[in-house]
Amino acid sequence: MSLEHSPARQKRASRIRPRFGRLNEAVQYGGISRSRLYEWARENPGLIVKNGNSSLINYAIYDRLLDALPAAKLKSAGDEA
């Protein structure tokens, strides 16, 4: 077995997140709708880049936007309004 095809190397390679991804992958990754991604792209240049006819999401920018989402304010079980 070559070092290139060793199970340990393949496992490490599978953990590396790509720098860019397709929009449908980004929707699944972040749980954000396609339309919201386009809204964010208008406000954040570079979030969506073009490669020919393909639109790609820049995951570095996408992660910053996801990290900036506010925490949910949940009511306790006794707070029925």
Helices and strands as residue ranges (DSSP letters): G 3-5, H 7-15, E 20-22, H 23-30, H 34-43, E 48-51, E 54-58, H 59-67
